[in-house]
Amino acid sequence: MFRAPEGVEQKLGVEEHLAMGRWWGEIGNDWDSHPKMLHKDVRRLSNDPAEGEVGAGADGWHIDGYSSKNPYLLNIMHFWEASEGGETWISPLKELVEGLDAETRALWEDLWFLTGDGKGKEFLHPLICKNSITGDPSMIFHCGAYKCWGLYRTEEKDKDEADRKMIDF
C-alpha cells in the first residue's frame, strides 16, 4: 500500500491504475458491471448502491480472490475516501504462519478451506499455501458468514462431497 505525502494531493487516473496493475501481468475481472465503473477492469465498490457494488467481501476477515479457482496474485486498490466507521486491517500472513507453534502449523498445513463462487462452483484451497512468486508461506481463507463452507484434512479433500468428513472444532 502506498500513500501520497501529507499535503500532496495524488489523483491516480484509471489508465495509470491499470498500467500499474499490468506491471504484474494480465488484469482479470470476475465481477459484475456497475453503471459508474470507469473501466470494465476496475471494480467499483461503495456503501451506496448508486455509487458502486455493495457488500463485496465486507462480512469477515479474508484474502481477496478466495472464491476463485486461482486466488488473486495481488490486488490493487484505490480509495477515493474512507467510509465513516469502516476499517481495513492488513495482516502479514507470512509472519502469522511463521509465528505459529509447531503443532498448530502442522494442523493448519493439513487443512483445506472449502468455498465457492456463489454460482454453483466450489473450490478447495489449502489453508496454508506458498506465494507463487516468493515461495513464502501465505494463507487462503474467509471468516465471513456463508463464505467458509468447511475445513477438511488432506485425506478428505479428494473424496466425493457426500463422503467428506468436515473438521469439527
MIMARLO-620072 format. One line per 3 residues: their letters; for each residue x negated, y negated, z of N, C-alpha, C. Coordinates in Angstrom, 3 decimals. Each point is the difference from the previous one (the first is absolute). Layout:
<pts>
a = X Y Z X Y Z X Y Z; ...
</pts>
This chain:
<pts>
mfr = -0.852 1.172 0.000 0.852 -1.172 0.000 -0.894 -1.229 0.000; 0.437 -0.999 -0.682 -0.751 -1.246 -0.020 0.948 -1.164 0.208; -0.594 -1.112 0.395 0.796 -1.190 0.290 -0.834 -1.224 -0.385
ape = 0.640 -0.989 -0.548 -0.703 -1.245 -0.330 -0.441 -0.679 1.296; -1.148 -0.703 -0.033 -0.431 -0.726 1.205 1.062 -0.989 0.451; 0.050 -0.268 1.295 0.989 -0.920 0.551 -0.106 -1.357 -0.696
gve = 1.143 -0.544 -0.363 0.035 -1.294 -0.660 -0.100 0.092 -1.523; -0.294 1.181 -0.532 -0.100 0.178 -1.448 1.225 0.761 -0.482; 0.762 -0.615 -0.889 1.176 0.669 -0.527 -0.431 0.916 -1.135
qkl = 0.390 1.244 0.078 -0.369 0.961 -1.033 1.255 0.593 -0.601; 0.180 -0.200 -1.269 1.140 0.569 -0.716 -0.557 0.953 -1.046; 0.293 1.256 0.155 -0.425 1.004 -0.959 1.173 0.268 -0.924
gve = -0.160 -0.280 -1.273 1.066 0.221 -0.963 0.153 1.481 -0.309; 1.115 0.346 -0.657 0.295 1.400 -0.278 -1.080 0.626 -0.888; -0.503 -0.721 -0.984 -1.025 0.572 -0.887 -1.317 0.222 0.740
ehl = -0.361 -0.920 0.895 -1.216 0.197 0.809 0.172 1.188 0.953; 1.183 0.112 0.558 0.318 1.110 0.901 -0.160 1.338 -0.740; 0.578 0.083 -1.198 -0.096 1.220 -0.793 -1.434 0.272 -0.450
amg = -0.725 -1.039 -0.397 -1.396 0.180 -0.414 -0.827 0.564 1.157; 0.233 -0.510 1.201 -0.712 0.509 1.164 0.349 1.469 0.237; 1.260 0.354 -0.143 0.404 1.392 0.166 -0.658 0.925 -1.010
rww = -0.188 -0.487 -1.221 -0.608 0.824 -1.055 -1.483 0.258 0.230; -0.626 -0.711 0.939 -1.404 0.294 0.320 -0.145 1.472 0.400; 1.052 0.563 0.601 -0.067 1.374 0.514 0.652 1.018 -0.941
gei = 0.523 -0.435 -1.130 0.609 0.934 -0.939 1.378 -0.445 -0.436; 0.726 0.955 -0.587 1.328 -0.274 -0.515 0.977 -0.303 1.132; 0.874 -0.951 -0.236 1.010 -0.356 0.994 1.242 0.835 -0.257
gnd = 0.490 0.636 1.018 1.204 0.798 -0.125 1.152 -0.671 0.715; 1.204 0.359 -0.369 1.150 -0.482 0.744 1.066 1.079 -0.014; 0.592 0.199 1.145 1.069 0.997 0.127 1.174 -0.592 0.774
wds = 0.214 -1.278 -0.191 1.047 -0.685 0.737 1.069 -0.548 -0.946; 1.102 -0.374 0.602 1.102 -0.577 -0.767 -0.290 -1.465 -0.321; 0.620 -0.476 -1.051 -0.156 -1.387 -0.418 0.859 -0.913 0.871
hpk = -0.398 -1.259 0.111 0.788 -1.033 0.667 -0.005 -1.232 -0.900; 1.117 -0.721 -0.101 0.080 -1.164 -0.908 -1.082 -1.057 0.229; -0.526 -0.092 1.210 -1.005 -1.038 0.279 -1.444 0.519 -0.121
mlh = -0.165 1.243 -0.449 -1.357 0.511 -0.213 -0.683 -0.835 -1.078; -1.259 -0.360 0.236 -0.747 -0.795 -0.970 -0.600 0.862 -1.104; -0.162 1.296 0.277 -0.583 0.948 -0.956 0.414 1.392 0.443
kdv = 0.194 0.920 -0.937 0.457 1.354 0.345 -0.981 0.749 0.898; -1.282 -0.399 0.000 -0.996 0.680 0.822 -0.238 -0.679 1.346; 0.767 -1.027 0.301 -0.129 -0.694 1.288 1.334 0.131 0.724
rrl = 0.019 0.850 0.987 1.220 0.250 0.770 0.329 -1.218 0.852; 1.252 -0.333 0.077 0.421 -1.164 0.783 0.840 0.474 1.175; -0.511 -0.198 1.206 0.683 0.404 1.232 0.417 -1.236 0.778
snd = 1.071 0.122 0.730 0.480 -1.126 0.801 0.959 0.510 1.066; 0.262 -0.824 0.976 1.060 0.287 0.966 1.342 -0.528 -0.515; -0.030 -0.732 -1.108 1.191 -0.587 -0.607 0.237 0.696 -1.349
pae = 1.113 0.736 -0.163 0.242 0.729 -1.252 0.066 -0.889 -1.237; 0.285 -1.291 0.163 0.005 -0.913 -1.143 -1.423 -0.309 -0.472; -0.982 0.216 0.870 -1.389 -0.338 -0.309 -0.861 1.201 -0.383
gev = 0.408 1.214 0.412 -0.816 1.175 -0.303 0.615 1.255 0.585; -0.647 1.118 -0.260 0.450 1.295 0.518 -0.123 -0.002 1.520; 1.015 0.465 0.687 -0.018 0.028 1.465 -0.161 1.429 0.509
gag = -0.536 0.118 1.194 -0.075 1.292 0.673 -1.088 0.928 -0.488; -0.971 -0.487 -0.730 -1.059 0.868 -0.525 -1.036 0.292 1.078; 0.018 1.221 0.525 -1.020 0.444 0.939 -0.011 -0.712 1.331
adg = 1.062 -0.692 0.323 -0.023 -0.857 1.182 0.456 0.699 1.274; 0.188 1.312 -0.036 0.585 0.643 1.178 -0.948 0.935 0.744; -1.271 -0.155 -0.155 -0.924 0.834 0.763 -1.431 -0.160 -0.473
whi = -0.916 0.390 0.863 -1.424 -0.074 -0.323 -0.280 0.973 -1.120; -0.699 -0.423 -1.060 -0.177 0.844 -1.179 -1.183 -0.457 -0.842; -0.369 0.840 -0.963 -0.906 -0.427 -1.054 0.858 -0.191 -1.247
dgy = -0.357 -0.948 -0.837 0.768 -0.230 -1.219 -0.259 1.122 -1.000; 1.036 0.386 -0.706 -0.114 1.055 -0.996 0.197 1.394 0.546; 0.396 0.126 1.262 0.170 1.307 0.641 1.008 0.878 -0.734
ssk = 0.984 -0.599 -0.672 1.067 0.781 -0.633 -0.256 0.239 -1.483; -1.244 -0.122 -0.417 -0.397 0.298 -1.374 -0.806 1.290 -0.016; -0.006 0.676 -1.139 -0.806 1.215 -0.121 -1.463 -0.319 0.291
npy = -0.471 -1.121 -0.520 -1.369 -0.462 0.252 0.086 -1.359 0.686; -0.124 -0.039 1.329 0.086 -1.287 0.715 -0.994 -1.014 -0.558; 0.333 -1.274 0.158 -0.776 -1.075 -0.585 -1.449 0.032 0.470
lln = -0.904 -0.236 -0.948 -1.404 -0.152 0.328 -0.190 -1.282 0.799; 0.705 -1.040 -0.429 -0.027 -1.263 0.734 1.268 -0.769 -0.311; 0.247 -1.006 0.781 1.189 -0.815 -0.148 -0.416 -1.452 0.188
imh = 0.291 -0.828 -0.978 -0.323 -1.424 0.101 1.289 -0.740 0.315; -0.048 -0.805 1.041 1.190 -0.744 0.409 -0.304 -1.493 -0.010; 1.006 -0.762 -0.375 -0.111 -1.450 0.000 1.224 -0.528 0.743
fwe = -0.226 -0.616 1.141 1.095 -0.493 0.830 0.099 -1.511 -0.148; 1.146 -0.461 -0.487 0.201 -1.432 -0.132 0.285 -0.619 1.360; 0.722 0.714 0.822 0.254 -0.479 1.352 0.377 1.184 0.879
ase = -0.286 -0.125 1.258 0.326 1.068 0.952 1.448 -0.143 0.448; 0.637 1.130 0.223 1.367 -0.048 0.504 -0.043 -0.247 1.503; 0.988 -0.736 0.483 0.063 -0.292 1.431 0.178 1.280 0.784
gge = -0.855 0.211 0.976 0.099 1.174 0.856 -0.538 1.270 -0.625; -0.418 -0.049 -1.259 -0.535 1.187 -0.661 -1.476 0.186 0.312; -0.425 1.236 0.038 -1.400 0.290 0.277 -0.496 1.084 -0.944
twi = -1.226 -0.130 -0.443 -0.674 1.055 -0.736 -1.302 0.263 0.731; -0.178 1.209 0.445 -1.225 0.392 0.672 -0.780 0.902 -0.926; -1.278 -0.259 -0.137 -0.884 0.809 -0.827 -0.853 0.842 0.943
spl = -0.051 1.293 -0.238 -0.779 0.900 0.854 -1.075 0.687 -0.833; -1.235 0.000 0.480 -1.074 0.687 -0.725 0.125 1.523 0.192; 0.508 0.691 -1.006 0.285 1.428 0.147 -1.264 0.851 0.127
kel = -1.080 -0.403 -0.654 -1.270 0.731 0.133 -0.413 0.057 1.479; 0.007 -1.150 0.639 -0.405 -0.064 1.406 0.990 0.727 0.902; 1.286 -0.064 -0.341 0.999 0.724 0.784 -0.284 1.509 -0.045
veg = -0.198 0.538 -1.202 -0.269 1.438 -0.145 -1.303 0.379 0.681; -1.042 -0.784 -0.228 -1.308 0.319 0.582 0.015 -0.116 1.523; 0.955 -0.742 0.573 0.087 -0.158 1.448 0.827 1.065 0.702
lda = 0.607 0.907 -0.766 0.799 1.070 0.606 -0.891 0.996 0.732; 0.508 0.559 1.081 -0.751 1.078 0.641 0.052 1.220 -0.931; -0.919 0.953 0.189 -0.156 1.137 -0.917 1.278 0.834 -0.135
etr = 0.700 0.225 1.102 1.213 0.823 -0.044 1.108 -0.684 -0.807; 0.213 -1.297 0.240 1.035 -0.733 -0.723 -0.349 -0.103 -1.480; -1.280 -0.262 -0.304 -0.388 -0.109 -1.408 0.199 1.333 -0.726
alw = -0.360 1.104 0.640 0.200 1.316 -0.629 1.488 0.246 -0.284; 0.869 -0.363 0.948 1.441 0.158 -0.210 0.464 -0.870 -1.156; -0.348 -1.289 0.019 0.441 -0.914 -1.035 -0.520 0.399 -1.378
edl = -1.217 0.540 -0.074 -0.548 0.443 -1.288 0.746 1.214 -0.542; 0.736 0.692 0.849 0.771 1.173 -0.411 1.453 -0.348 -0.330; 0.380 -1.268 0.182 1.400 -0.397 -0.206 0.231 -0.625 -1.375
wfl = 1.189 0.275 -0.534 0.462 -0.560 -1.267 1.275 -0.776 0.257; 0.097 -1.184 -0.594 1.097 -0.947 0.164 0.951 0.174 -1.182; 1.273 0.294 0.290 1.005 0.161 -1.048 0.834 -1.264 -0.099
tgd = 0.104 -0.537 -1.207 0.804 -1.189 -0.271 0.571 0.118 -1.405; 0.637 -1.037 -0.483 0.557 0.033 -1.342 0.195 -1.380 -0.563; 0.428 -0.031 -1.248 0.171 -1.276 -0.686 1.433 -0.520 0.063
gkg = 0.895 0.721 0.680 1.393 -0.413 0.088 0.782 0.275 -1.273; -0.651 0.618 -0.981 0.642 0.293 -1.283 -0.016 1.503 -0.282; -0.130 0.800 1.064 0.048 1.447 -0.157 -1.349 0.691 -0.025
kef = -1.098 -0.744 0.041 -1.324 0.616 0.008 -0.571 -0.054 1.407; -0.645 1.093 0.404 -0.684 -0.009 1.294 -1.484 0.243 -0.224; -0.793 -0.504 0.925 -1.446 0.115 -0.100 -0.572 0.410 1.350
lhp = -0.955 0.905 -0.026 -0.772 0.378 1.182 -1.388 -0.606 -0.147; -0.390 -0.797 0.967 -1.323 -0.624 0.001 -0.744 0.449 1.257; -1.310 0.189 -0.089 -0.746 0.273 1.230 0.074 -1.224 0.914
lic = 0.227 0.219 1.284 0.068 -1.134 0.925 -1.340 -0.736 0.007; -1.097 0.752 0.065 -1.342 -0.581 -0.116 -0.542 0.399 -1.368; -0.477 -0.980 -0.741 -0.536 0.241 -1.338 -1.309 -0.769 -0.138
kns = -0.618 0.098 -1.168 -1.217 -0.762 -0.274 0.312 -1.107 -0.998; -0.570 -1.173 0.238 0.091 -1.091 -0.955 -0.667 0.467 -1.289; 0.693 -0.156 -1.134 -0.511 0.538 -1.263 -1.247 -0.704 -0.517
itg = -0.322 -1.161 0.524 -1.205 -0.719 -0.437 -1.134 0.170 1.005; 0.272 -0.263 1.275 -1.061 0.015 1.010 -0.208 1.367 0.639; 1.024 0.844 -0.054 -0.079 1.288 0.694 0.268 -0.115 1.491
dps = 0.257 -1.213 0.476 0.286 -0.207 1.430 1.354 0.606 0.349; 0.165 0.413 1.258 1.305 0.521 0.402 1.058 -1.106 -0.008; 1.216 0.385 -0.363 1.134 -0.917 -0.007 1.239 0.810 0.360
mif = 1.163 -0.595 -0.120 1.235 0.688 0.353 1.117 -0.368 -0.975; 0.995 0.895 -0.124 1.204 -0.252 -0.783 1.188 0.302 0.910; 0.838 -1.012 0.267 1.121 0.194 0.919 0.984 -1.152 -0.068
hcg = 1.155 0.208 0.592 0.989 -1.059 0.244 0.747 0.383 1.265; 0.081 -0.910 0.939 0.662 0.282 1.279 1.423 -0.545 0.068; 0.509 -0.532 -1.094 1.341 -0.574 0.007 1.087 1.057 -0.086
ayk = 1.189 -0.427 0.359 1.166 0.891 -0.038 0.214 0.518 -1.419; 0.244 1.281 -0.125 0.317 0.664 -1.268 -1.143 0.001 -1.005; -1.215 -0.326 0.410 -1.145 -0.013 -0.918 -0.872 1.235 0.202
cwg = -0.140 0.433 1.236 -0.755 1.221 0.287 0.999 1.134 0.131; 0.008 0.892 -0.976 0.966 1.089 -0.009 -0.503 1.203 0.782; -1.279 -0.011 0.352 -0.535 1.105 0.787 -1.513 0.050 -0.056
lyr = -0.569 0.682 0.980 -1.430 0.287 0.029 -0.157 1.516 0.002; -0.895 0.474 -0.840 -0.210 1.437 -0.141 -1.483 0.314 0.096; -0.317 1.183 0.511 -1.383 0.475 0.005 -0.366 0.462 -1.412
tee = -1.287 0.062 -0.276 -0.489 0.381 -1.322 0.592 1.321 -0.466; 0.107 0.969 0.886 0.511 1.331 -0.397 1.460 -0.039 -0.448; 0.745 -1.058 0.349 1.417 -0.111 -0.348 0.255 -0.798 -1.283
kdk = -0.964 -0.803 -0.420 0.257 -0.999 -1.046 0.393 0.572 -1.352; -0.481 1.187 -0.354 0.303 0.559 -1.316 1.214 0.929 -0.006; 0.626 0.161 1.140 1.183 0.857 0.076 1.218 -0.724 -0.561
dea = 1.011 0.760 -0.385 1.264 -0.594 -0.419 0.577 -0.802 1.167; 0.759 -1.021 -0.321 0.561 -0.884 1.024 0.741 0.776 1.094; 0.782 0.997 -0.373 0.795 0.766 0.968 -0.882 0.831 0.931
drk = -1.221 0.317 -0.441 -0.892 0.841 0.796 -1.015 -0.789 0.816; -0.121 -1.308 -0.256 -0.969 -0.820 0.729 0.423 -0.204 1.448; -0.966 0.072 0.892 0.269 -0.268 1.417 -0.618 -1.346 0.362
mid = 0.870 -0.942 0.372 -0.434 -1.345 0.343 -0.651 -0.009 1.384; -0.986 -0.880 0.176 -0.633 -0.194 1.300 1.007 -0.653 0.941; 0.117 0.510 1.186 0.898 -0.566 1.004 -0.845 -0.578 1.106
f = 0.024 -1.336 0.128 -0.807 -0.650 1.035 0.829 -0.153 1.220
</pts>
